[in-house]
């Protein structure tokens, strides 16, 4: 029995590198399907292929500075998706995008960047100065700030203390599916402090943060990077070759 998607599929087949974390993987899948249903009112959404990586192995590699091992885990997933028929792929998390440029060079199929998708949305809204919330790795490695700068957008990161606060909420609670009201209030305080620094909106640059916050905080629009990325994947799948 062939593992390849059926030949009658008329849209591009979406490959998702998942497991980073399970919650975000489910969010991507549901967003793609629900957005398709909202637009077209039927169940003919694109083929979606998910490869769930070993989250523990990946996070340990990142934390221990073994970037080569971390990239190898992601590339193995992308290559597996390509072998079973994915036409393009996306990584369902923000932090692994620190390796995006290297992965894109080695990938056998096109990759969709979460940073590029966010930048497109920010430009539509005329946002030129955006606050960033995410993991400590995302906010301190510089790849997000540089990626947005390429699009003419200035990214503002929180103070070191606030970075640690948000990082702890993500890894000790959200990736495990735990949502606390006290943590919601604490992160809202971080956003208030970003507002004082002149940001025009806040990017939730961690795919778990929408479990905690949505809509607006302190009069600032929150940009759900996971949803933006997933919708972009759907639109790409629907584009004619």
N, C-alpha and C positions, 0 to 999 in steps of 0.2 A: 504494500500500500504506500503510495507516494505521500510525502509530507508537504509537498508544494501546494500552494493555494490553487483553487480551480481556475481553469483557463477562461471561464466566463466572467471573471472579475473585471469590471470596466473602470475601476479607479486604481490609483497607485496603492500598493500594499504598504501599510505603515508598520515599521519595526520599532518597538519600544524596549530600550534597555531599562529594566525595572529592578525592583528589590532595594531601591536606594531612597527611601524606605518602602515597605509594603504599602503604607498608607498613601504615599504619593503615586505609586503605580496604579492603585485602584482609582485614584482621583483622575489621572490622565485617561484611563480607559472610559470611565463614566462620562467625563467631559466630552470626549470625542463622540461617543454614541449619543448623548443627550443633545449636543449641539446639532448633530446631523438630523435627529428627529425633529428638533425645533424648526430647522430650516426647511425640511422636505416632507415631514409628516409620514414617513414610512420607515421600514426596517432594513433598507438596503445600504446601510453604512459600510464603509470600507473594511476590507480584511485588516485585522490588527493582530500582529504577532508579538508576543512578549517573551523576553528572555530575562529571568530573574537571577541576578548575580548574588554571590555570597556577600551580604552586607557587612558581616563581621570582618571578613578577610579584606574587603575594600577599605573600610574605615581604619583598620589597624595599619594598613600600608600607608595611608595618608598621614595618620598621626605619627608614624615612625619615620616619615620622610622618605619612604621607599616609593618614589614617584614612578619609577620604571615598572614596579609590580602593580601599582594602582592602574596605570595605563594599560598594562597587559590584560588585566581583568576586564576592563571596558572593551578593549579591542577584540578580545575573544568573544564577547557577547555580540558585538556588531557583526563580526564575521559569521557567527552562527545564524544571526538574523538574515544575513545576505544569502547564506546557503539554502535556507528554507523559503526564499522567495520575496523577502522584503525589498521594496524598491528604493526606500530611503529609511533613515532611522533618526531617532531622537533619544536623548538621555533624560530620563524623567526625574531630574534633580538638578539643583543649581551648582553645588560645590564641585561635582565632577567636571563642570565646564572649564575648570582651571586647566584641563588637559585637552580642551576642544580643538585647538589649532593643530596640535600634534596628531590627534586622532583623525581629524579630517584629511590629513595628508596620507594616512595609511589605510583609511577605510575603503572597502571595495564598493560602497554605495554612498550617495550623498547624505550628509548629516545636517539637521536643522538646529541652529543655535538658539538657545533660550535668550541670550543677550541681544542678538539681532532682532528677535521677535519683540522683545520688550522695547527696544529702541524705536521700532516702527510705531508701536502704540503710543509712546511718549511724544513722538514727533507729531502724530495726529492731534494730540491734545495741546500742542505748543509748549510742552514742558522742557525746559532747558537746564533745570537744576533739581535733581531728585535725590531724596534720602534713600539709603539702602539699609535693609534689615536682613540678616541671614546668619549663617554659621560663622564662627571665628575664622575658619579657613577661607570662606568666600570673601569676607570683608578685609582680611589682612594680606591676602596673596596678591592683590592688585589687579587681577585679571578682569574683574567686573568693572572697576573704575576705568581701566584702559579700554575695555571693550565698548563702553558707552561713550568714552571720549572720541573714539573713531567716528561716532555718529554725531558729534558736536554737542553731547550732553554731559554736564558736570554731575558727578555722583558724589554725594556727601555721606561719609560713614559716621556712626556714633562714636562717642568717647570710648576709650579702652574698657572702662567699667561697664558701660552699657552694652558693649560687644559681648563681654563675658556673661552679663545677665541674660541676654537673648540666646546666646549659645547654650547656656544651661537649660533654659526652658525647652529649646529644640531637642537636645539629646537626652535629657532626663525625663521629659514628659511627652512632647508631641510625637516623636518617632515611635513611641510606645502606645500611641492613641490616647494619651492622658491629657485632658484639657482642664485647667484650673482657673477659676475666676481671679484669684490673686495674681496669677501670672499674666492674665489679660490686662489687668490694671497696671501692672509693672511695665509691660511692653508699651501700653498706651502712653506711659510717662516718657519712655524713650522717644516716641514719636513727637510728643510735645516739645522735647528738647531739640529735636531736629527742626521743628517748625521755627524755633527761635533763631535758627541758623539760615533761614531764608529759603528752605526747600519748597517747591511747588507741588510736590506729591511724594509718595513713599512707595518704593518697590519692595514687595515682599519676596526677597531674593532667596527664599527657602521654600520648597514646595510643601512643607508642613505648616507654615505660618498661617495660611488661610483657614486651618482648623481652629485657629485662635481669634483671628481678626478678619473682617470683611468690610467692604463699603468705604466708609470714611471715618477718620479719627482726627479730632482737632481741626475739622474743616479741610483736611487734606485727603485727596483721593488715594486709596490704596490700590496698587497695581499688582494683581495676583499673577505672578510670572508663570506659575504652573498652568493656569487656565489659558493665559495668552499663548503659551507655547503649544498647548494641546489643540486649541482652535486653529493655530497656524498650521499644525500638522494636518488637520482635517482639510483645510483650504488647499494645502499643497497636494493632498491625495486626490482632490477633486479637479485639479488643474489638468487640462489635456496635455499630453506629451508633445 
